[in-house]
Amino acid sequence: MTQTDPDRPADRPADRPGGQTVDVDLLRRISRRVLWLATAIVDAANRRKDPTGVKVGGHQASSASMVDIMVALWFSELTRFDRVSVKPHASPVLHAVNHLLGDLDASWLPTLRSAKGLQSYPSRTKDPGTVDFSTGSVGIGATAALWAAMAHRYVRSHVPTAPEAGRFVSLLGDAELDEGAIWEAVADPAVASLGELLWVVDLNRQSLDRVVPDIQIERLQGMFAAAGWQVVTLKWGRVVSALFERPGGAELRRRLEAMPNEEYQRILRVDTSEVVERLLAGGGSADLHALLGSLSPAHLASAVRDLGGHDLGLLVDTFREVDTHRPTVVFAYTVKGRGLPTEGHPNNHSVLLNEAQLGALAEACGATADDPFAPFPAGSPEALLCAARGRALRREPVTPSGHVDVPTSLGRPHRSVLSTQASLGRLLADLVRDAPATAARVVTCSPDVASSTNLGGWINKTGVWAVRERRDWFADDAERVLRWAEVPTGQHIELGIAEVNLVGLLGELGATWSRWGERLIPVATLYDPFVSRALEPWSFGIYAGGQSILVGTPSGVTLAPEGGAHQSITTPSIGLEQPGCVAWEPAFGQDLEWCFLHAMSRVGVPGGTSAYFRLSTRPVDPALARLPDDPALLERRRRQAVAGGYRLSTHDPAADDVTLVGVGAVMPEVLAAADTLATAGVTAGVVCLTSADLVFRSFQQRGSRAAGTGSAVCDLL
């Protein structure tokens, strides 16, 4: 990809409020109300009567450190085109912001962490207010915005009339930078071109159990810079920065920046009268003594707390000035528990304010504990700004694009002895010719295994996607079988070998129908043994509403010559256990075609579902499938295949002495076993499953009142 994209909508000055003046005092009053609401939301959740005695919990301190950052964004900078991922523990802040903007009724605020109430972590599919990304899985939610930016670029390059997008913002805690998924995504070469990305790190230097030892900011800054990101650091606010310019100020700055995180946090907890003594514990020049002596204890204590992540004016100016031609990360220094009695305490992660503390906070924030969710007075500057920003951020409902009829069959005979992996390659290549409208919505991706998972024919016909066309230096090489043409109209996205990135992108490609109304049918291939490596972000994408098809191939022991590390024996259960997904393992090429087309019809639509296909490189003779010649019987077989399975034996099931049930590449052995039993006088029925998942579900439905037709295979056993 190239480094810039002039068509990127994040640069539209008409939509971004950069030219407007900011009333910082007004923002500060709103910030105090957001702090109060977020704290009160958690408090209400823990005051509910719970007969089980189970702890409800919440994160008042973790929310507090994010308040100013989120107020600067929502009440000054964001547009309706922007999409924001909010760190998990700041969900009460997001709920508070949505309430003030008129996007969440007050009746929801006491329902945090209750059944069908506000979610403990932002949920795109379950929360009643606007949530752009689900972020319950630490680290994964932050990268979701990154992959959404890439997915939107893909959509716009193929459908120019698709809705525009602005910035893709991720608000993440500094502890999330411990997650490997973060760095796998940041390091992908394609990401360096995504100038619409803005990450803001809540650098409060605390994790769940402790103040993080040592100062790691330089290492983190260097890692982002090495990946091509613009790095901005907001360490100090403008009040203390003014002190740094006075005689002795440079020494004060050196003293503050040289102290360990733990020492700084301790200074925040002492009485204001002790701050001078602690700052001068190592001595100091006459200028430093004079500077500190000129300040009242309260002023000095306030100045020491004046971090960049809490300076609303500085935050707004920074967000407006970032370079939008490359991704940007802003390290915003904050204090965990900012404005709360637990501010800066090393064990404040799950601490809840008591009744007296809550009352004092309400008074400080201009609220009342007796009516915690009361609105701003009608006509007040705060109420007017909230209403104006609510109107500016309101989005029209997403209207899905035109319907695409996915064929039930391509109608081509399957006579060659092929593996299901090879049959998939043939299916995708044939789709371009036989069902072009469907093929136009398909996008494939792989972690550097496109050719070895049989995507070569598809790539030769559709090309590889890139923001701008790149010269193919091997275009004149007659010996090359795979044509690697990188063009904006390509329909294959090639990533590095990080499977976590693959499924992260897959989930967001599968969400474009609900974000921008444009349906895609994303198909990702990877070696089946590595499905377990990709499991968490794959599950996250499905949970967050993404619909896609994941193909694990080769599976089983067909890669046995490469050693045990390339064998997959546990993935069948992974597919069966994954909610929101149907697991398939067809044995024959015709079954693969039917089931795959059926799965495609269920992707990118309201009420749709994801699919996982476990394929093999073992060639299987299609004659073993005993396909009927009669069109009506063939259609009956297709319906049985997409329902989960069918009976291969032709005799009456009542005559079975035993029934053999097989799935996938072992069907030749199952049929051979039936023949062996027949020579011994044992009548064996044979059932071929295409989806043990669907069969299990049909068994569950039998005898229940649950909706659903179930699988006809239940009547054949």
Residue pairs with C-beta under 8 A, 6 or more apart in sequence:
1 189
1 190
1 192
1 193
1 466
1 467
1 468
2 193
2 467
2 468
3 192
3 193
3 325
3 326
4 193
4 195
4 325
5 153
5 193
5 195
5 467
7 156
8 195
8 196
8 324
9 15
9 81
9 164
9 165
9 166
9 196
10 16
10 165
10 166
10 167
10 195
10 196
10 324
11 324
12 81
12 164
12 166
13 19
15 79
15 81
15 166
16 77
16 79
16 166
16 320
17 76
17 77
17 79
17 392
18 320
20 76
22 76
22 312
22 313
22 316
23 381
23 385
24 312
24 313
24 316
26 381
26 382
26 385
27 71
27 72
27 75
27 76
27 312
27 316
28 312
29 366
29 381
29 382
30 71
30 75
30 100
30 382
30 385
30 386
31 67
31 68
31 71
31 312
32 339
32 364
32 365
32 366
33 96
33 100
33 365
33 366
33 367
33 376
33 382
34 67
34 70
34 71
34 93
34 96
34 97
34 100
35 64
35 67
35 338
35 339
35 340
35 361
35 365
36 361
36 362
36 365
36 366
36 367
36 372
37 92
37 95
37 96
37 99
37 100
37 109
37 367
37 372
37 373
38 60
38 63
38 64
38 67
38 92
38 93
38 95
38 96
39 60
39 63
39 64
39 92
39 340
39 353
39 358
39 361
40 109
40 358
40 362
40 367
40 369
40 372
40 373
41 58
41 92
41 95
41 96
41 109
41 110
41 112
41 118
42 58
42 59
42 60
42 63
42 92
42 112
42 352
43 58
43 60
43 352
43 353
43 358
43 372
44 109
44 110
44 112
44 372
45 56
45 58
45 110
45 111
45 112
45 113
45 114
46 56
46 57
46 58
46 352
48 56
48 110
48 114
50 56
56 113
57 113
57 120
57 350
58 92
58 112
58 113
58 120
58 350
58 352
59 89
59 90
59 92
59 349
59 350
60 92
60 337
60 340
60 342
60 351
60 352
60 353
61 336
61 337
61 340
61 342
61 343
61 345
61 348
61 349
61 351
62 87
62 89
62 90
62 173
62 204
62 336
62 349
63 89
63 90
63 91
63 92
63 93
64 336
64 337
64 338
64 339
64 340
64 343
65 202
65 204
65 309
65 334
65 335
65 336
65 337
65 338
66 86
66 87
66 90
66 93
66 171
66 202
66 334
67 93
67 338
67 339
68 309
68 310
68 311
68 312
68 315
68 334
68 338
69 171
69 200
69 202
69 309
69 315
69 332
69 334
70 86
70 90
70 93
70 94
70 97
70 171
71 97
71 312
72 312
72 315
72 316
72 319
73 84
73 169
73 171
73 319
74 97
74 101
74 389
74 393
75 385
75 386
75 389
76 316
76 319
77 316
77 319
77 320
78 84
78 167
78 169
78 393
79 166
79 392
79 393
80 392
80 393
80 394
80 395
81 164
81 165
81 166
81 167
82 165
82 166
82 167
82 168
82 169
83 132
83 133
83 145
83 148
83 165
83 166
83 167
83 168
83 169
83 515
84 132
84 133
84 145
84 169
84 170
84 171
85 122
85 132
85 133
85 135
85 141
85 142
85 144
85 145
85 168
85 169
85 170
85 171
85 172
86 93
86 94
86 122
86 131
86 133
86 135
86 141
86 171
87 135
87 141
87 142
87 171
87 172
87 173
87 176
87 202
88 120
88 121
88 122
88 135
88 136
88 137
88 138
88 141
89 121
89 173
90 171
90 202
91 112
91 118
91 119
91 120
91 121
91 122
92 112
94 122
94 129
94 131
95 104
95 108
95 109
95 112
95 118
95 127
95 129
96 109
98 104
98 129
98 130
99 105
99 106
99 108
99 109
99 129
99 373
100 376
100 386
100 390
101 386
101 389
101 390
101 393
102 386
102 387
102 390
103 129
103 130
103 390
103 393
103 394
104 128
104 129
105 128
106 373
106 375
108 117
108 118
108 128
108 129
109 118
109 372
109 373
110 373
111 117
111 118
112 118
112 119
112 120
113 119
113 120
118 127
118 128
119 126
119 127
119 136
120 136
121 134
121 135
121 136
122 131
122 133
122 134
122 135
122 136
122 141
123 131
123 134
123 136
123 544
124 131
124 132
124 133
124 134
124 544
124 545
125 134
125 543
125 544
125 545
130 393
130 395
132 145
133 141
133 144
133 145
133 148
133 544
134 141
134 144
134 540
134 543
134 544
134 545
135 141
135 142
135 144
136 540
136 543
137 536
137 537
137 540
138 173
138 175
138 176
138 179
139 172
139 176
139 178
139 179
139 180
139 181
139 182
140 179
140 181
140 504
140 536
140 537
140 540
141 170
141 172
141 540
142 170
142 172
142 176
142 182
142 199
143 170
143 181
143 182
143 185
143 504
143 537
144 170
144 504
144 507
144 508
144 540
144 541
144 544
145 168
145 169
145 170
145 197
146 168
146 170
146 185
146 191
146 194
146 197
146 504
147 185
147 501
147 504
147 505
147 507
147 508
147 509
148 168
148 508
148 511
148 515
149 165
149 168
149 194
149 196
149 197
150 190
150 191
150 194
150 493
150 505
150 508
151 505
151 508
151 509
151 511
151 512
151 520
152 162
152 165
152 168
152 512
152 515
152 516
153 194
153 467
154 443
154 465
154 493
154 509
154 520
155 162
155 512
155 516
155 518
155 520
156 162
156 164
157 465
157 467
157 488
157 489
158 440
158 489
158 491
159 401
159 518
162 516
162 517
162 518
163 516
163 517
165 196
165 516
166 196
167 196
167 197
167 198
167 324
168 194
168 196
168 197
168 198
169 198
169 199
169 200
170 197
170 198
170 199
170 200
171 199
171 200
171 202
172 182
172 199
172 200
172 201
172 202
173 201
173 202
173 204
174 201
174 202
174 203
174 204
174 205
174 212
175 206
175 207
175 208
175 212
176 182
177 201
177 220
180 500
181 500
181 504
181 537
183 223
184 498
184 500
184 501
185 191
185 500
185 501
185 504
186 223
186 224
186 227
186 229
187 227
187 496
188 495
188 496
188 498
188 501
189 496
190 495
191 197
191 227
191 228
191 327
192 227
192 228
192 229
192 326
192 327
193 326
193 467
194 327
195 323
195 324
195 325
195 326
195 327
196 324
197 327
197 328
198 319
198 322
198 327
198 328
198 329
198 330
199 327
199 328
199 329
199 330
200 329
200 330
200 332
201 220
201 329
201 330
201 331
201 332
202 309
202 332
202 334
203 217
203 309
203 331
203 332
203 333
203 334
204 333
204 334
204 335
204 336
205 211
205 212
205 261
205 264
205 265
205 336
206 212
206 265
206 336
206 346
206 348
206 349
207 349
208 349
208 350
209 347
209 349
210 346
211 261
211 262
211 265
211 346
212 261
213 260
213 261
213 262
214 260
214 261
215 260
215 261
217 233
217 331
220 331
221 231
221 233
221 331
224 231
224 329
225 231
228 326
228 327
229 326
229 327
229 328
229 329
230 322
230 323
230 326
230 327
230 328
230 329
231 328
231 329
231 331
232 318
232 322
232 328
232 329
232 330
232 331
233 308
233 330
233 331
233 333
234 307
234 308
234 309
234 311
234 314
234 315
234 318
234 330
234 331
234 332
234 333
235 257
235 307
235 308
235 331
235 333
236 244
236 253
236 306
236 307
236 308
236 333
237 306
237 307
237 308
237 310
237 311
237 314
238 306
238 311
238 313
238 314
239 302
239 303
239 306
239 311
240 303
240 304
240 306
241 306
243 249
243 252
243 291
243 295
243 303
244 250
244 252
244 253
246 291
247 287
247 290
247 291
248 284
248 285
248 286
248 287
248 288
248 289
248 290
248 291
248 292
249 291
251 284
251 285
251 287
251 288
252 279
252 288
252 291
252 292
255 279
255 282
255 284
255 288
256 264
256 279
256 304
262 346
265 344
265 345
265 346
266 278
266 344
267 275
267 278
267 279
267 304
268 304
268 305
268 335
268 343
268 344
269 343
269 344
269 345
270 278
272 297
272 298
272 300
272 301
273 297
275 297
275 300
275 301
275 304
276 292
276 293
276 297
276 300
279 292
279 304
280 288
280 289
280 292
292 300
295 303
305 335
305 338
307 332
307 333
307 334
307 335
308 314
308 315
308 332
308 333
309 315
309 332
309 333
309 334
310 334
310 335
310 338
315 332
318 330
319 330
322 328
322 330
335 343
335 344
336 343
336 344
336 348
336 349
337 343
337 344
337 345
337 348
339 361
339 364
340 348
340 353
340 357
340 361
341 353
341 357
341 360
341 361
342 348
342 351
342 353
345 351
353 361
355 369
358 369
359 369
362 368
362 369
362 372
367 374
368 374
375 383
376 382
376 383
376 386
377 383
398 514
398 515
398 516
398 517
399 517
400 513
400 517
400 519
400 605
400 606
401 513
401 517
401 518
401 519
404 437
404 438
404 441
404 519
405 437
405 438
406 435
406 438
406 521
406 597
406 600
406 601
407 434
407 435
407 438
407 597
408 594
408 597
408 598
408 638
409 593
409 594
409 597
409 638
410 427
410 430
410 431
410 434
410 435
410 593
410 597
411 434
412 430
412 434
414 423
414 588
414 589
414 590
414 593
414 622
414 625
414 627
415 622
416 589
416 622
417 619
417 620
417 621
417 622
418 426
418 589
418 619
418 620
418 622
419 558
419 615
419 616
419 617
419 618
419 619
419 620
419 665
420 553
420 586
420 587
420 588
420 589
420 592
420 615
420 616
420 620
420 664
420 665
421 453
421 454
421 553
421 554
421 615
421 616
421 617
422 454
422 589
422 617
422 619
423 589
423 592
423 593
424 454
424 551
424 553
424 592
424 596
424 613
424 615
425 453
425 454
425 455
425 456
425 457
425 458
426 457
426 589
427 592
427 593
427 596
427 597
428 439
428 442
428 444
428 455
428 457
428 458
428 523
429 457
429 458
429 460
429 461
431 438
431 439
431 442
432 439
432 458
432 461
432 462
438 521
438 600
439 462
439 491
441 519
441 520
441 521
441 604
442 491
442 520
442 521
442 522
442 523
442 600
443 465
443 491
443 492
443 493
443 509
443 520
443 521
443 522
443 523
444 450
444 455
444 458
444 459
444 491
444 492
444 493
444 522
444 523
444 524
444 525
445 492
445 493
445 494
445 495
445 502
445 505
445 506
445 509
445 522
445 523
445 524
446 453
446 455
446 492
446 494
446 495
446 502
446 524
446 525
446 526
447 495
447 496
447 497
447 498
447 499
447 501
447 502
447 526
448 494
448 495
448 496
448 497
449 497
449 525
449 526
449 527
450 456
450 459
450 492
450 494
450 525
451 482
453 525
453 526
453 527
453 551
453 553
454 525
454 553
455 492
455 525
456 481
456 482
458 491
458 492
459 482
459 483
459 484
459 492
460 482
460 483
462 490
462 491
462 492
463 485
463 486
463 487
463 489
463 490
463 491
463 492
464 484
464 485
464 486
464 487
464 490
464 492
464 493
464 494
465 486
465 487
465 488
465 489
465 490
465 491
465 492
465 493
466 486
466 487
466 488
466 490
467 488
468 488
469 486
469 487
469 488
470 486
470 487
472 483
472 484
472 485
472 486
474 480
474 484
475 483
475 485
493 505
495 501
495 502
495 505
499 526
499 530
499 533
499 534
500 533
500 534
500 537
502 524
502 526
502 534
503 524
503 534
503 537
503 538
503 541
503 550
504 537
504 541
505 524
506 522
506 524
506 538
506 541
506 546
506 548
506 550
507 537
507 538
507 540
507 541
507 542
507 544
507 546
507 548
508 541
508 546
509 520
509 522
509 546
509 548
510 520
510 522
510 541
510 546
510 547
510 548
510 603
510 604
510 610
511 541
511 544
511 545
511 546
511 547
512 518
512 519
512 520
512 604
513 519
513 520
513 547
513 604
513 605
514 545
519 604
519 605
520 604
521 549
521 600
521 603
521 604
522 548
522 549
522 603
523 548
523 549
523 551
524 548
524 549
524 550
524 551
525 551
525 553
526 534
526 550
526 551
526 552
526 553
527 552
527 553
527 554
527 559
527 566
527 568
528 552
528 553
528 554
528 555
528 556
528 568
528 571
528 614
528 615
529 559
529 565
529 566
529 567
529 568
529 571
531 538
531 550
531 552
531 568
531 571
531 574
531 612
532 570
532 571
532 574
534 550
535 574
538 550
538 578
539 578
541 548
542 548
542 578
542 579
542 580
542 581
542 610
543 579
543 580
546 610
547 602
547 603
547 604
547 605
547 608
547 609
547 610
548 603
548 610
548 611
549 596
549 599
549 600
549 603
549 610
549 611
549 612
549 613
550 610
550 611
550 612
550 613
551 612
551 613
551 615
552 568
552 571
552 612
552 613
552 614
552 615
553 613
553 614
553 615
553 616
553 617
554 615
554 616
554 617
555 568
555 571
555 585
555 614
555 615
555 616
555 664
555 665
556 567
556 568
556 569
556 614
556 616
556 618
556 664
556 665
557 567
557 569
558 616
558 617
558 618
558 665
559 566
559 567
559 617
560 566
560 567
568 614
571 614
572 583
572 585
572 614
572 692
574 612
575 581
575 583
575 584
575 585
575 612
575 614
575 693
576 583
576 692
576 693
576 696
578 612
580 609
580 610
581 609
581 610
581 611
581 612
582 599
582 602
582 609
582 610
582 611
582 612
582 691
582 693
582 694
583 611
583 612
583 614
583 691
583 692
583 693
584 595
584 596
584 599
584 611
584 612
584 613
584 614
584 690
584 691
584 693
585 613
585 614
585 615
585 663
585 664
585 689
585 690
585 691
585 692
586 592
586 595
586 613
586 615
586 641
586 664
586 690
587 620
587 625
587 662
587 663
587 664
587 665
587 666
587 667
587 688
587 690
588 620
588 622
588 624
588 625
588 667
588 688
589 620
589 622
590 622
590 625
590 627
591 625
591 641
591 688
591 690
592 613
592 615
594 638
594 641
594 642
595 613
595 641
595 642
595 690
595 691
596 613
598 642
599 611
599 613
602 608
602 609
602 611
603 609
603 610
603 611
614 664
616 664
616 665
618 665
620 665
620 667
620 668
621 668
624 667
624 668
624 671
625 648
625 688
626 648
626 650
627 634
627 637
628 634
628 636
628 637
637 646
639 712
640 646
640 711
640 712
640 713
641 690
642 690
643 694
643 698
643 709
643 710
643 711
643 712
643 713
644 689
644 690
644 691
644 692
644 693
644 694
644 695
644 698
644 711
644 713
645 663
645 687
645 688
645 689
645 690
645 691
645 694
645 695
645 711
645 713
646 687
646 688
646 690
646 712
646 713
646 716
647 653
647 685
647 686
647 687
647 688
647 713
647 716
648 671
648 686
648 687
648 688
649 656
649 674
649 684
649 685
649 686
649 687
651 683
651 685
653 659
653 685
653 716
653 717
655 683
655 685
656 683
656 684
656 685
657 677
657 682
657 683
657 684
658 677
658 682
658 683
658 684
658 685
659 684
659 685
659 686
659 687
659 717
660 670
660 673
660 674
660 684
660 685
660 686
660 687
661 670
661 686
661 687
661 689
661 717
662 669
662 670
662 671
662 686
662 687
662 688
662 689
663 688
663 689
663 690
663 692
667 688
670 686
670 688
671 686
673 684
674 684
674 685
674 686
677 683
677 684
678 684
685 716
687 713
687 716
687 717
689 695
689 713
694 711
695 711
695 713
695 714
697 708
697 710
697 711
698 708
698 710
698 711
698 713
698 714
699 710
699 714
700 706
701 708
701 710
702 710
702 714
